[in-house]
């Protein structure tokens, strides 16, 4: 399978997404996936860390669905819990791309094994058009999700991560809406951190 579609959104730097991959149980596993935009004609890549369902499903299936959602609850559930679905595309996806994946590199950082994947869109769709706004509460949820996922991982300072989580909690409390507060409550339930 080769990529013959375009990404449904412009990618720059590291873009946080949710990827779904088909598991051996016939369900679609949702997980957070950071997309690294290449320069110019360089491919979009992503890394899987450890022995995750996403890594195993990439090896088994050779594809997945990368999705762009503004729903903080869907993002937290994908990033910090085992979240399985009957269909590959989230109801909250603003856009998605079915991608062919190819492992292009691997290594170890600290005690954690990683694999780098090239992602080539095969099929893509934009489900809606929106005017982008800057939402501090949503950004704080995403940043907190990254910090919470690194708690207890060799090579990261847990005290520093907990300080970051405290700060993000205060931003969500001040600037977040009801959905972002619900996402943060789930983050607390899914993680090793309590405020």
N, C-alpha and C positions, 0 to 999 in steps of 0.2 A: 504494500500500500504506500503510495507516495502522496505527499501533500500537493494538492492542486487548487486549493482555495486560499483566500486571504483572511488574515485575522479580522474579526468584526470590530475591533477597537484599535486605536493607536497605542502601542506599547513603548514605554521609555523607562530606563532605570530598572527597578525591581517592582513589578506589579503583582499585588496579592490577588490570588484567584482561588476558586474551589474546583478541584478536579474530581470527577467520578470515574471509577474503574470497575469493570465487571468482575466480580469474585466467583469462585468455584461454586458458591451457594446460589448463584443466579441473581444476586442482589448487587446493586451499584453502591460501592463504598465511596463516601464523600470525604475528602481531606483537603486541607489548605495546601496550596502550592504556589511558591514564589516564582514568577516568570522573569527571567533575565533577558532583556531586550538586547539584541546584538546591534552593533554599529553598522549602518548602511545595509549591505546584503547579508550580514551575518545572521545565522539562525537564532531563534528563540530557544533558550535552554532552561532547564529546571533541575534541581537536585532533590533526590530522595535521601533521607538520613535514617540509617538503621534498617532493620528487617520489618518494614511496614507493609501493610496490605497494598498500598499504592505501588511500591516497588515490585512486590510479587505479582500483582495484576499486570503491571507494565510488561514484565517478563513473559507472563502467560498469554496475554491478549495482544500486546504490541500497540495498544491504543487506549484512549480515554477521552473524556469530554471536559474541556477546560471552560469554566463559566465565570462570568463577571456579575457579581451580585452586590447590591447595596444593603442587603438585609443582615444586620449584625448578628442576629440569632443563628441564622443558617451558617454564617462564617464561624462563630464560636463552636457550634456543634460539630462542624466539619474538622476544625483544627484540634479540638481537645477531647473528642469522644469517638467511639465507634458509631458512625452514623451511616446506616444503610437505607437505600431507597429502592422502590420498585422500578423506577424509570431513571434514565441517565441525566436528564436535565431538571434542575431545580425549578420549582414554580416561580421563585424569586429572581431567576436569571434574567438580566437585562440583555445579555448577549452570550453566545457560546460558540465553541469550535470543537468539532470532533477532530482529534489529532492522532497522527501516526507518531509513535515514539521510537527512538533508536538510542541505545546507550552509546555515549561517545567518550566517557571517561569514568574513572572510579578511583577511590583512594580512601584514606583514613585521616580523620582529624581527631586528635586526642585518642579516645578509645572507640569512636563511632565511625563505622563504615558508611561512605556515601557513594552514590552513583549519579553521574550527570547524564541528562537525557536531552536529545534534540527533539523539539516538538514541531511537527509540520501539519498545518491545518489541511484537512481533507474535505470538510464540510463546515459551514459556519452560518450563523444567523444573528441578526440584531432583533430582539423581541420588542424593543421600545426605543423611542428617542426621548431623551431628557435633557434638561438644562442642568449642567453640573453645578453643584454648590459645594462650598467648603464647610464641612461639619466637624467641629472639634470633638464632639462626643463619639462619633463613628471612628474617627482617626484614633482616639484614645482606646477604644475597644480593640481595634486591630493591633495597635502597639502592645497592649496588655496581653493579647492572645499570643503574640510572639514571645514575650517575656515568660508567660506561664508555661509555654511548651518547652522552655529551656531550663526550668527549675529541676535541680537534681541531675543535670547532664554535666558530665565531666568537661572541664574547660570553661565553664561559665560560673560567675560569682553569684551565688544564691542571694547574698545580702544586697548586692547591687540590683538584681532582678526584683527582689521584694520592694526595694525603694521605688523602682520604676512602676511597679504595680500599684503601690500606694498613690503615687502621683496620678497615674491614669484613672484610678478610682475617683480621685477628687475632681478631675476634669469631667468624667461622666456624670458625677453628681451635680456639678454646676452647669454643664453645657449639653448634657445628653437628653434625648427624648425618652419616652416610655419604652420603646423597642430597644434602645441602646442600654437602658437600665436593666431590662430583662436579659439582654445578652451578657451583661456584666455579672448578673446574678448566676447565670449558667456557668460562666467562666469560673466563678468561685466554687460551684458544685463540682465542676469537672477537673479542678486542679488541686495542687498541694498548698494553695495559698489561702489564707484568711486575712481579711483586713483588720 
